[in-house]
């Protein structure tokens, strides 16, 4: 099924599918990066965890009526997805103050955002993925005002569903990053991945960080944490 390498990013390789130009294979790598690629490491097995956790998240969101590019997990490190043209925006939904918003604004960590806060970042590595507003998004990308309304609405719907999803395994969804793309029909759908690489998760009982912050902040073994999350998800099935 997997054909030619189309693109290689920090966390995944993207391959074409020989007999269907509207499908792609995402191959998850063992690499971990932080701070826009300034910190790098490789963790044996990380790609497997990201692939399997992301697949379970997308399957759950599909059940809840949220459209994404995801089709199916092909094996332990690869998944089949619908080809989309990625909109160069990173959409961050924040339920609790943590990470960059604390550094940028001085808001105290663990402050609850009610309603959740939605932020847009321009997906441009060479610029450090800067924070932008709606007017910037309209200027820098091909989205319309109606597109932005839809994207933000979908992001909040995803947030509502994922808070419940992770609460079932005793994890608090602090914040997360989403990417969206247009499929062959021009429909905007959820794309990329949803995993502990893109979500900030805290154990509800202990407050322990259960995401890529373990790598960012040198708090422990990343693979052990990701294995814990996958084990909780498999146990609840």
C-alpha positions, 0 to 999 in steps of 0.5 A: 500500500505504502508507495513514495515518501512525500514529506518528512516532518519532525514526528512523522513520515508521509507516504503516497498510496500507489492505487489511490491519490486521495489517501496517504500513509502516516508513519510515526517516528521515534523522534521527539522534539521540543522548543521548535526543534531546539531540543531533540532525542529519540525514544525507542517505541515512541512512534508506536505509542503516538500512532496507537493513541492517536488512532484511538482518539480519532476513532472516538471522535468519529463516533462523536460525529467529528470529521477527520482525515483518519481512516484506520491504523494499518499496523503499530506505527502507521495509519491510513488517512485521507489526503488533505491540504493542511491549513497553516494554522495551529489551533490551541485550546486551553482549559488550564493555564500552562506552558507558553501562555504562562510565560507570555502573559504572567497568568498564574499556572493552573488558572482555569479558563472558563470558557476555554481559550482558543489561540491561533499560531501561524504554522511556520517553523522559520518564524517560530510558529508565532501567535496571531489573531484572526486578521493575521490568519485572513491575511497569511492563509487562504481561510475566510471568516466563515472558515475561522468560525468553523475551525474554532467551533470544531476545536471547541467540540473536540475539546468537549469530547476529549475532556470526557475521553481523557477523564475516563482514564483519570487524566485532565486535558489541560490544553492541546494543539490541532491542525485542520486541512481541506480534503478533495471535496474542499471540506475542512476536517481535523488532520495531523495527530492527537496524541501526548505529543500534542496534548498536555495531560495531567493525572487527576489524582496526583497532578503528574504530567503525562505528556511531552512535558516529561521530555521538555522539562526532563521529568522522567522517561517519556516512553514509560509515560506514553505506555501508561496512557495507552495501557489506560486506554486499552483497559477501558475498552 
